[in-house]
Amino acid sequence: MTVSREEISQAAQARRDWAIESLSEFVRQPTVLGNEECGQRVAAKLFSELDMEVKIEKIVLDEIKDKPGFGPTDWQLEGKHNVVGIHEGGNGRSLIFNGHVDVVSPEPIKLWTNPPYEARVVEDEQDGETWMYGRGAGDMKGGTISYLWALHVLRDLGYAPAGKVICQSVVEEECTGNGALSLLEKGYRADAAIIPEPFNESITSAQVGVLWFRVRVLGMTTHVLGASRGVNAIEKSWPIIQALRDLEEEVNRPENIPKLYHGVDHPINLNVGTINGGDWQSTVAGECVTGFRFGAFPGESLNQVMQTIETRVKQAAQSAPWLKDNPPEIEWAGFRAEGCTFDVESEVGKTLRNAHKQWRGAEPEQLRCTATTDIRFFNLYYDIPATCYGPKARRIHGVDEKVSIDSMQRITEVMCSFIQDWCGLNKR
Ligand SMILES: [Zn+2]
C-alpha cells in the first residue's frame, strides 16, 4: 500500500486550516509549570479526533523516583497528568510520537509585541512564510500538531498506520523530563520514537546533558545605618557566580571538547537563571538563592560534574572571608539529564533520513544539540531509538517566539512518508 507524494501534498494543503486552528487553540493554553491541565485537555481532544484510544496517565512518584534520569523536584509532581492516544494498528513496526505540553514562562510579557498566548498568524513578506506567534508555538506545540496533521492526512486519504502508534503529550520536559519517564515506566514502549522539537527540520544525532542546582548563601541582616556590621548575601553570591563562569570557560576550551562536539560553538552553557535575595531595600540582604543550569557532554558522568561543581563552589567560598566560615549550600533540584546520542545509521535513522530526502532532495542536517530533550530516556534507559525531527521556529524561550506553519507542513509531508515506510499502511 503506497500513497504518492502528490496525494500527500494535496491532502496536507487541504488540512492546513485545521492545523492552524488546532495550533491556535493549543497555544492559547498558558501551560507553564503547574498549569498544564488546560493544554492536556486540548491534547486529549486532538487525540480523540483521530479516533485513538485516549488515556490519562497520572504521574506516581513511587514509580519513577528511583529510576535513572529522574529529576528531583521541590514542586508538586505527583498527580500531574500525561495524555496518551493509542492507535492499535497491526503487524507493522510501532512508533511513539512524543511532545511536551509545558512551556517556559513568557515573562517579562511587556517585551512582547503582542500578548504571548494570542496565537497570532502573520504572513512575512520578506521570507514568504506564514508564522504563528506565541509562547509554546515553537517549543513545542507546533511539532505536536505537525505529527497529528500527518496522521490526519493519511486518514483523509483512507489509510491508517499498519503498526501501533502511540501519541504522547507529556508534562515536565522543561524542568526534569519526569513526564516522559513516567510513561516509559508505565510500559509505553515502541520500536522507535520521534519528538518533533523545533530544530529546523534537522535530525538530532547528539544532545548535551543538563543539571539544575541552586546555591544558597546566608549573610547577616542589619539596618543599613550600621551596614558595616551586616553581611550582604547578595554581594557574597557574586564570587560563586564568577567561579562557575570560570568553570564554564574551562570546559569549553577546544582541548576539553570531545570529538563528538568538535565544531559546535560553545557547547556547554552556564545559565544564571534566577536570583532571589534580600527582602527590604533598607536592610542588608540576609539570604540569597541563585538558580543555575549547567551542561555536560554525552558520556560524561553527571556525578562527576556535580562533584566538580561542588568543589568549585567550595573553593570559591574558601577564599572569601565570610563564606569560609558560612559555607554556601548547594541544592540539586530539577534536571538530572545525561547527554545522549542517536545513531543516524540505525533502521529508524535511515528511514527518517530517506523520507526527508525524498521530499527535500537532500539529507537532513544532523544536529548536535546544546540543550536536552526527552529523547534521552528512550535512548539511554529503554533501548528505544529516538530522535528529534520538527519544524522551524524562532526565539524559543524568548520574546516573540514563533513557528513557521509552512515548515510544519513540510514536516507533515515527511512524516506521512516516514509513517508509510516505518509502520506500513493499511486501508481504513
Ligand atoms: Zn522543547
Residues whose N, C-alpha, C, O or C-beta is under 5 A from the ligand:
A	BS01	ZN	D139 M140 E197
